[in-house]
Amino acid sequence: MPRKLGRAGKIKTPHGIIETPAFVSVGTKATVKSLTPEMLRDIGAQIVLGNTFHLYLEPGEEIVEKACGFGKFMGWNGPTMTDSGGFQVFSLGAAFGNRESKIKSSPRKIGGFNTTATKKARIDEDGVSFFSPRDGSEHRFTPEKSIEIQHKLGADIIFAFDECTSPTAPYEYQKKAMERTHRWAERSLKAHQKAKKVLELSELFGIVQGGRYEDLRKESARVISKLDFDGFGIGGSFDKEDMGKAVRWVNKILPEEKPRHLLGIGGVEDLFSAVENGCDTFDCVAPTREARTGSIYSSKGRINITNARYKTDFSPIDKNCPCYTCKNFTKAYISHLFRSNELLAYTLASIHNLYFFISLVKNMRQTILDGKFEKYKKSFLSSFRA
């Protein structure tokens, strides 16, 4: 039986300490959709992630800088994080228009692979040209530009610019993109170190790529770990069934004394797998995005609150949940809000879903400290229906 890599720790930032493992709330445009910062604090959120590309488009990094950073801008006084914009290489390129995901679900093939990424993003050695999904205007990101924007956004933790590849991309392209990501990592680090002499504001994480291939993942981990990053992100595409194995390949190589963030992963089983294989933080839009469609999590699994059976169900979503939504409202009421297209539906569902994910990972942390993680995982997943 291989040694478990799961660990509990703390990440110190200028705006507070993050107790890990921790789930990161996603505030794409300096807002966690339908929630106020006060609600986030009540839910137990420790850190909020902003999207570099979207904040660059609107309101613009210059405005955010004048507001003293996106945390201050949105009224959040805790730790913050920004991605690099590298995910838009994927979402506006290979994935654009075909609903392709970062995670490949076997055996069904999702979409097709587009090596030239001609839809809304064009990749070359120097960087990426994007076409705005808002108005079609063209924009250019390079590693240096990404770091410059992130410095102005003012997050505590920022990421090197990378190329997030499609899970359907062939080995040859995954290798090419990985090697380009390594070169971009060096450029990102140089740009950050040059500016940091003046700014002294952010910790920079390098990103490991390599797709679903063991040799590429290990090579990327070795290359990125030799660079002077403050921590590491694990990005790119995975095979759903092998995600934990791929994360383990990487984390057995990355330095133990530095934090590891898994980018854009938020399935319940995926979180257990990521924690036991050595990841410290995770971000995903799933809790709030799914909440807005009426898909709500409970200890027994997900429910669709708009189903007819909930119209007269006067019990809380989860009787053992202490969140504001469960303490004060019934399934029948929340179902009514969704059916009536009331905006409060999004808020109440998002409060509960985000609390569910944050507290789930918090419980994982405690069970690691207590030496009971495996027992907790087995017990939870035995009754949870994905």
PyMOL commands that set and color helices and strands:
alter all, ss='L'
color gray80, all
select helices_A, chain A and resi 37-43+52-57+61-66+70-74+87-94+143-153+171-199+214-225+240-251+268-276+286-291+308-310+324-328+331-339+344-370+373-383
alter helices_A, ss='H'
color red, helices_A
select strands_A, chain A and resi 9-13+16-20+22-26+48-50+80-82+103-104+121-123+128-131+138-141+157-159+203-208+231-234+238-239+260-262+281-283+295-298+301-304
alter strands_A, ss='S'
color yellow, strands_A
deselect
rebuild
show_as cartoon
